Amino acid sequence: MLAVSRRVLTQLRHDPRTLGLLFVVPPVLITVLKYVVQNTWTFNHLAPTLLGIFPMVMMFLVTSIATLRERINGTLERLTTMPLGKVDFVLGYAVAFSAVAFVQAIITSSVLLGVLRVTVAGGTILTIVGALLAAFLGTALGLFVSAFAQSEFQAVQFMPAVIFPQLLVCGLLVPRAQMSTVLQHVADVLPLTYSVDAMQRVAVSSHWTTGITHDFLIVAAFGLIALLLGSLTIRRQE
């Protein structure tokens, strides 16, 4: 598992475009949003919520493409001929991208809290934990979805099917209580709902509440289930 993680991190280190997408794009987008909104209260309310979305979207995109590239190039087949368990492979990728997600969460949270001076009642630690779990969820979903794509373009096409519906009903655009009953039930079974809900609670609560714990655990559970399903898509080669 650690060998797979080191290999993935070595590849990412030599890919400046991917590193820019992971570390530069999220804080830049949040900074642009500040000058688009130009309303301090609205931005302070909206920006922490985006930390439950941006890391997931970015990690989903990068992980799905990177894992698919391993499948297409035959790297995955060669790895599975070695004494390497399927779970080791999946966890190796998860550990590597989670480490990257941790750096991303620190950079984005530092820009949000330090440079843009957004007031988050929950503080720095809860903000970073929420962003990290969102990134972990995106990594797990990307690993799982990569099994169903035949090209990198198809991997990108999964975003409208997997991510966009969750964005519409997660409570970012309209409070879930104002949606129809059917959409509320749909939102209840989608992981991004709980990631956004957790960051909304962190933004207004100065203590670690049971609601935050509940949301964090559900996001983590969705991520672990996606990792398990992703491991089932890897076939042992003789």
C-alpha positions in Angstrom: 0.0 0.0 0.0 2.8 2.4 0.9 4.7 1.5 -2.2 1.7 2.4 -4.4 1.2 5.6 -2.5 4.9 6.6 -3.0 4.6 5.8 -6.7 1.5 7.9 -7.1 3.0 10.9 -5.2 6.1 10.7 -7.4 4.1 10.9 -10.5 2.1 13.8 -9.2 5.3 15.6 -8.3 6.3 15.6 -11.9 2.9 16.8 -13.2 2.8 20.6 -12.6 -0.5 21.0 -14.4 -2.3 18.6 -12.0 -0.6 20.2 -9.0 -1.8 23.6 -10.3 -5.3 22.3 -10.6 -5.3 20.9 -7.1 -3.5 23.6 -5.2 -4.0 26.9 -7.2 -7.5 26.6 -8.7 -9.6 26.2 -5.5 -8.2 29.3 -3.7 -8.3 31.3 -6.9 -11.9 30.5 -7.5 -12.8 31.4 -3.9 -10.9 34.7 -4.3 -12.7 35.5 -7.5 -16.1 34.7 -5.8 -15.3 37.3 -3.1 -15.1 40.1 -5.8 -18.1 38.7 -7.6 -20.3 38.8 -4.6 -19.0 42.1 -3.1 -21.2 41.5 -0.1 -19.3 40.6 3.1 -22.1 38.8 4.8 -23.1 36.8 1.8 -19.5 35.8 1.0 -18.8 34.8 4.6 -21.9 32.6 4.5 -21.2 31.0 1.1 -17.4 30.6 1.1 -17.1 28.0 3.9 -19.7 25.9 2.2 -17.6 25.8 -1.0 -14.9 24.0 1.0 -17.3 21.1 1.1 -17.6 21.1 -2.7 -14.4 22.3 -4.4 -12.1 19.6 -2.9 -14.5 16.9 -3.8 -14.9 18.1 -7.4 -11.2 18.5 -7.9 -10.2 15.2 -6.3 -12.9 13.4 -8.2 -11.6 14.7 -11.5 -7.9 14.1 -10.9 -8.4 10.7 -9.3 -10.7 9.3 -11.9 -8.4 10.4 -14.7 -5.2 9.2 -13.0 -6.7 5.8 -12.1 -8.1 5.3 -15.6 -4.7 6.1 -17.1 -3.3 3.3 -15.0 -5.8 0.9 -16.4 -5.3 2.0 -20.1 -1.5 1.9 -19.9 -1.5 -1.6 -18.5 0.1 -0.5 -15.2 -2.8 -1.8 -13.2 -2.6 -5.2 -14.9 1.2 -5.4 -14.2 0.6 -4.5 -10.6 -2.0 -7.1 -10.1 0.4 -9.9 -11.3 2.5 -9.1 -8.2 1.7 -10.1 -4.6 -0.4 -7.0 -4.2 -3.9 -7.2 -2.9 -6.7 -5.2 -4.6 -7.4 -3.4 -1.3 -3.7 -2.5 -1.1 -3.9 -0.9 -4.5 -7.1 1.1 -3.7 -5.9 2.1 -0.3 -2.5 3.1 -1.8 -4.3 5.5 -4.1 -6.6 6.7 -1.3 -3.6 7.4 1.0 -1.7 9.2 -1.7 -4.5 11.4 -2.8 -5.6 12.0 0.8 -2.2 13.3 1.5 -2.5 15.7 -1.5 -6.0 16.6 -0.3 -4.6 17.5 3.2 -2.2 20.0 1.6 -5.0 21.3 -0.6 -7.2 21.7 2.4 -4.5 23.6 4.3 -3.8 25.9 1.4 -7.4 26.7 0.6 -8.4 27.1 4.3 -5.4 29.4 4.9 -6.4 31.6 2.0 -10.0 31.6 3.2 -9.3 32.4 6.8 -6.1 34.3 6.6 -6.0 36.2 3.3 -9.7 36.7 2.7 -10.4 37.0 6.5 -13.6 35.0 6.4 -15.0 34.4 9.9 -15.7 30.7 10.5 -17.1 30.1 14.0 -15.9 26.5 14.1 -12.3 27.6 13.6 -9.4 26.3 11.6 -9.3 22.7 12.6 -13.0 22.0 11.8 -12.6 23.8 8.5 -9.6 21.7 7.5 -11.3 18.5 8.6 -14.4 19.3 6.6 -12.4 20.1 3.5 -10.3 17.0 3.9 -13.3 14.7 4.2 -14.8 16.3 1.1 -11.6 15.6 -0.8 -11.5 12.0 0.5 -15.0 11.5 -0.8 -14.0 12.8 -4.2 -11.0 10.5 -4.3 -13.1 7.5 -3.4 -15.8 8.3 -6.0 -13.1 8.9 -8.6 -11.5 5.5 -8.0 -14.9 3.8 -8.3 -16.1 5.7 -11.4 -12.8 5.1 -13.3 -13.8 1.4 -13.7 -16.7 2.4 -16.0 -14.8 4.7 -18.4 -12.8 3.7 -21.5 -11.0 7.0 -22.0 -10.1 10.1 -20.1 -12.8 12.0 -21.9 -15.4 9.5 -20.7 -14.0 10.0 -17.1 -14.7 13.7 -17.4 -18.2 13.0 -18.8 -19.1 11.3 -15.5 -19.0 14.7 -13.7 -22.4 15.8 -15.0 -23.9 12.4 -14.0 -22.2 12.1 -10.6 -21.4 15.6 -9.4 -23.9 18.0 -10.9 -27.1 16.4 -9.6 -25.6 16.5 -6.1 -24.8 20.2 -6.6 -28.4 21.0 -7.4 -30.0 19.4 -4.4 -27.2 19.6 -1.7 -28.6 22.9 -0.3 -26.0 25.2 -1.8 -28.4 27.0 -4.2 -31.7 26.6 -2.3 -32.2 25.5 1.3 -33.3 21.8 1.2 -36.4 22.7 3.4 -37.7 24.7 0.5 -37.4 21.9 -2.1 -40.1 19.4 -3.0 -40.4 16.4 -0.8 -39.1 14.1 -3.5 -35.9 16.2 -3.9 -35.4 16.2 -0.2 -35.5 12.4 -0.1 -33.1 12.3 -3.0 -30.7 14.7 -1.3 -30.8 12.6 1.9 -29.1 9.7 0.1 -26.4 11.8 -1.7 -23.0 12.3 0.1 -22.4 15.9 -1.0 -25.5 16.9 1.0 -23.8 16.0 4.2 -20.5 17.6 3.2 -22.2 20.9 2.5 -24.3 20.6 5.6 -21.2 20.0 7.7 -19.5 23.1 6.4 -22.6 25.2 7.0 -22.7 24.0 10.6 -18.9 24.7 11.0 -19.5 28.2 9.7 -22.0 29.1 12.4 -21.1 26.8 15.4 -18.2 27.6 17.6 -18.2 24.1 19.1 -17.9 20.6 17.7 -21.6 19.5 17.8 -23.3 16.2 17.3 -24.7 17.4 14.0 -21.1 18.1 12.7 -20.0 14.6 13.9 -23.0 13.0 12.2 -22.3 14.7 8.9 -18.6 14.0 9.0 -19.2 10.3 9.8 -21.7 9.9 6.9 -19.3 11.5 4.4 -16.5 9.2 5.6 -18.8 6.2 5.4 -19.8 7.1 1.8 -16.1 7.4 1.0 -15.2 4.0 2.5 -18.1 2.3 0.6 -16.9 3.8 -2.7 -13.4 2.5 -1.9 -14.8 -1.0 -1.3 -16.8 -0.9 -4.5 -13.7 0.4 -6.4 -11.6 -2.6 -5.1 -14.2 -5.0 -6.5 -13.7 -3.6 -10.0 -10.0 -4.7 -10.0 -9.4 -8.2 -11.4 -6.5 -10.3 -10.5 -4.2 -11.1 -13.4 -2.4 -14.4 -13.8 
